[in-house]
Amino acid sequence: MKRKKGLLPCPFCGGEAELFILSHDRDEDINYYDVECTQCGAMMLTPKEHMLSEDKDKLIKMWNKRV
């Protein structure tokens, strides 16, 4: 399966994972992100600080390390 934006397939079903922008804080110009499997709906549940835009790469790494 082809990797999308550096994301590995879902560790549960092998489906394609996708990075989503959950919300945007206009006052601080910050995006909040989450990773979700497009097939089974598995999500990254992380502390809010890991979903800040400057930690987008960290969130992807955390998804890719799931077992």
C-alpha positions as a LaTeX table, in Angstrom:
\begin{tabular}{lrrr}
\hline
Residue & $x$ (\AA) & $y$ (\AA) & $z$ (\AA) \\
\hline
Met1 & 0.00 & 0.00 & 0.00 \\
Lys2 & 1.26 & 3.47 & $-0.90$ \\
Arg3 & 2.22 & 5.76 & 1.98 \\
Lys4 & 0.35 & 9.05 & 2.11 \\
Lys5 & 2.15 & 12.09 & 3.54 \\
Gly6 & 4.60 & 9.81 & 5.33 \\
Leu7 & 1.85 & 7.84 & 7.09 \\
Leu8 & 2.04 & 4.07 & 7.39 \\
Pro9 & $-1.12$ & 1.99 & 6.85 \\
Cys10 & $-3.46$ & 1.42 & 9.79 \\
Pro11 & $-1.94$ & $-1.06$ & 12.29 \\
Phe12 & $-5.37$ & $-2.65$ & 12.83 \\
Cys13 & $-6.82$ & $-3.18$ & 9.35 \\
Gly14 & $-4.07$ & $-2.11$ & 6.93 \\
Gly15 & $-6.26$ & 0.68 & 5.54 \\
Glu16 & $-5.00$ & 4.06 & 4.34 \\
Ala17 & $-4.29$ & 6.63 & 7.05 \\
Glu18 & $-5.03$ & 10.30 & 6.48 \\
Leu19 & $-4.02$ & 13.49 & 8.27 \\
Phe20 & $-6.97$ & 15.78 & 9.05 \\
Ile21 & $-7.12$ & 19.40 & 10.17 \\
Leu22 & $-9.60$ & 19.39 & 13.06 \\
Ser23 & $-9.81$ & 23.11 & 13.73 \\
His24 & $-8.00$ & 26.39 & 13.26 \\
Asp25 & $-7.35$ & 28.94 & 16.00 \\
Arg26 & $-7.51$ & 32.24 & 14.09 \\
Asp27 & $-6.26$ & 34.27 & 17.06 \\
Glu28 & $-3.00$ & 32.36 & 17.21 \\
Asp29 & $-2.93$ & 31.04 & 13.61 \\
Ile30 & $-2.59$ & 27.42 & 14.82 \\
Asn31 & $-3.98$ & 24.29 & 13.17 \\
Tyr32 & $-5.00$ & 21.22 & 15.20 \\
Tyr33 & $-4.49$ & 17.83 & 13.53 \\
Asp34 & $-5.47$ & 14.20 & 13.90 \\
Val35 & $-4.66$ & 11.00 & 12.01 \\
Glu36 & $-7.46$ & 8.59 & 11.14 \\
Cys37 & $-7.79$ & 5.36 & 9.16 \\
Thr38 & $-10.11$ & 5.89 & 6.19 \\
Gln39 & $-11.20$ & 2.24 & 6.32 \\
Cys40 & $-11.89$ & 1.30 & 9.96 \\
Gly41 & $-11.88$ & 4.74 & 11.61 \\
Ala42 & $-9.02$ & 4.11 & 14.07 \\
Met43 & $-7.74$ & 7.46 & 15.36 \\
Met44 & $-4.73$ & 8.87 & 17.15 \\
Leu45 & $-5.88$ & 9.91 & 20.58 \\
Thr46 & $-3.15$ & 12.20 & 21.85 \\
Pro47 & $-2.82$ & 15.09 & 24.28 \\
Lys48 & $-3.84$ & 18.37 & 22.65 \\
Glu49 & $-0.24$ & 19.64 & 22.57 \\
His50 & 0.69 & 16.85 & 20.13 \\
Met51 & $-1.94$ & 18.07 & 17.67 \\
Leu52 & $-0.52$ & 21.59 & 17.34 \\
Ser53 & 0.70 & 22.45 & 13.88 \\
Glu54 & 4.34 & 22.67 & 14.93 \\
Asp55 & 4.05 & 19.04 & 16.11 \\
Lys56 & 2.40 & 17.67 & 12.96 \\
Asp57 & 5.52 & 15.63 & 12.17 \\
Lys58 & 5.58 & 14.28 & 15.73 \\
Leu59 & 1.95 & 13.17 & 15.38 \\
Ile60 & 2.81 & 11.32 & 12.16 \\
Lys61 & 5.76 & 9.62 & 13.88 \\
Met62 & 3.50 & 8.60 & 16.77 \\
Trp63 & 0.98 & 7.05 & 14.33 \\
Asn64 & 3.75 & 5.21 & 12.51 \\
Lys65 & 5.06 & 3.69 & 15.80 \\
Arg66 & 1.70 & 2.14 & 16.79 \\
Val67 & 1.60 & $-1.64$ & 17.11 \\
\hline
\end{tabular}
